[in-house]
Amino acid sequence: MNTLRINSFSIISFFLFSLLFSGIAIATEESPEATATRLQDRYDTIHSLTFDFVQTTKGQLTGRPRKGRGQAFFVKEGKGLDVPGKMRWNYSDPDKQVLVSDGINFSMYFDSLSQMIITPAKTLQHDLTYSFFTGAGNLLQDFTILPPDQQGDKTEQTKTIKIIPKAKHSQVASIHLWVTDESLIRRIEILDHFDTLTVLNFSDLKVNTLDPNDDDLMNKLFNFTPPDGTEIIKQ
C-alpha cells in the first residue's frame, strides 16, 4: 500500500474535521481553548458533513510530495440517530480510490491495483479523525489544545490552533487546524512521528445535507460494489 493510501485513511487521515458555522465573531485575543470549545460546540449540533478536499503528503520517507483530491462524506452517530457513524472518501486523483465505512465494515478500493481490502469498522475506533467526524470522539477530551507553532497569515481571517493526542498515537504526533471566523475548519496539517506532513485543504463544505434516515441514500453512499474482476481481500 503506498504512502498516499496509508495517509488517506489514517487521517481519515483526524480530524479534524468540525468544519461548521457558529456565527460568533472571533476576537483577536481568543485563546486556543476558546477556539476549540466553540468548534466542538458547533460540531455537536451537526449530523452530516460533505466537502471537497485537496491532500498533499511530503516527508523524507515519502520521496517526492504526493498529491490527491476528491470528495468526502460523513454521517455522525449520536443521540436520536439509529445509525452508526459512516464515512466515505472518494479519491479522483491521482488514481481512483474509494474508502468507505458503513459502520460495520471498512472497505478500501484501489482502482490501479484492481483490489479491495475489507476490514471490520471497529478497527477505525482508534483513528482520531474518524472518531471525531462520526461523533465518537471529543476534541477537548481527546487532545491537548495549544497555540500554533507559528502564527498564520492574518489576512486569511483564520485562527490556528495546535492539538496533540492525549493518548499516545502510533500515527499522529500533532495536528494544526485553521478555523475561520465562521467556525469552519479550512485546513488541517497532520504530522506523524517520522516527520511526514499531510495537509488537507477543504472547500464547498456542506452541513446537514444528508438525511441519516434516508435508507436509499445511506446505502448508495456507504456501500461500494467494485468492478468485476476486482481482487477482494478480507482481513
Number of C-alpha atoms within 10 A of each C-alpha: 7 7 14 21 17 12 20 19 19 20 23 24 24 22 26 24 27 28 29 26 18 15 10 10 10 19 9 8 7 10 16 17 15 13 19 23 15 18 24 19 15 17 26 16 13 21 23 24 24 23 18 19 22 17 23 17 23 19 16 11 10 14 10 10 13 15 16 19 21 19 17 21 20 27 29 25 22 17 9 6 13 10 16 17 26 28 25 25 25 18 23 13 13 13 13 15 22 21 24 26 28 22 19 14 17 22 25 22 25 21 15 10 12 14 17 20 15 17 16 15 17 13 11 19 13 13 22 27 24 28 21 24 31 22 24 16 20 15 24 16 10 15 19 15 24 16 15 17 10 9 10 14 10 10 6 11 14 21 25 25 24 22 23 17 18 12 9 9 15 10 18 23 17 18 24 23 24 22 25 21 18 17 27 22 26 21 23 26 22 27 20 17 12 12 14 19 21 24 20 24 17 22 14 11 16 15 19 15 12 18 12 21 11 9 10 9 13 17 11 10 18 22 18 17 10 16 11 7 8 15 15 15 12 10 7
